């Protein structure tokens, strides 16, 4: 059974940083693209960032480009999301997800993900 477990969320002031981790079991992540998504109260889940299986390619939502960095350590079966210069509008539950394929679709960044974590809360105070 595949499990993705996020950690690293918390409360931070605007301008601060957090690093989220997503550890996997039951699936060797090195064969699959990975993504981070978030969902704020009353809003739909939205794409944040994605990374190819090899880690050579990354893609970001415009809202986080230049502030967030997605990375992976395939030896540890873990994916990370470094979040800098956080804003109150970044407040949400953050989810990691594993894609069916080794790459993501830039034109449809939300497609292809078949396993999801339970999420970790990130709250940014003003």
C-alpha positions, -999 to +999 in steps of 0.1 A: +000+000+000+013+034-010+015+060+017+027+096+014+032+115+046+038+152+047+055+171+075+070+204+083+040+226+083+033+251+110+027+287+119+051+313+106+051+351+102+049+368+068+083+368+052+094+337+070+103+302+056+092+267+060+104+234+045+079+207+038+088+171+034+069+142+018+081+107+027+068+077+008+064+041+015+051+013-007+063+030-039+098+038-051+094+075-060+124+077-083+102+064-112+075+090-108+070+127-111+059+144-078+038+174-071+028+197-043-007+211-041-026+233-016-061+240-005-072+270+014-105+271+032-134+275+008-112+272-022-104+244-047-072+225-044-046+242-066-013+232-081+018+246-065+049+228-079+060+196-097+093+178-103+102+151-128+113+116-117+149+125-123+146+159-107+159+176-138+127+194-145+105+216-123+074+236-128+057+262-105+025+280-102+029+317-110+019+326-075+049+308-060+075+312-087+108+326-073+097+319-037+092+282-035+116+254-046+107+218-051+134+191-048+137+154-042+161+129-027+154+096-045+177+078-022+156+088+008+123+084-012+114+119-001+103+151-018+107+186-004+091+220-008+112+249+004+090+279+009+105+314+014+091+349+016+058+334+028+027+355+025-006+353+043-022+341+011+000+310+012-020+298+042-035+264+032-032+227+037-004+214+016-005+180-001+021+160-019+011+137-047+028+110-068+022+110-106+016+079-126+043+089-150+079+101-147+070+135-160+042+161-154+021+180-179+028+217-180-004+224-198-025+204-173-004+204-141-031+188-120-035+156-141-019+122-136-016+121-098-028+088-084-016+089-048-020+117-023-009+125+012-031+136+040-017+171+040+000+195+064-013+228+076+007+260+068-005+292+084+012+325+076+003+354+099+005+390+088 
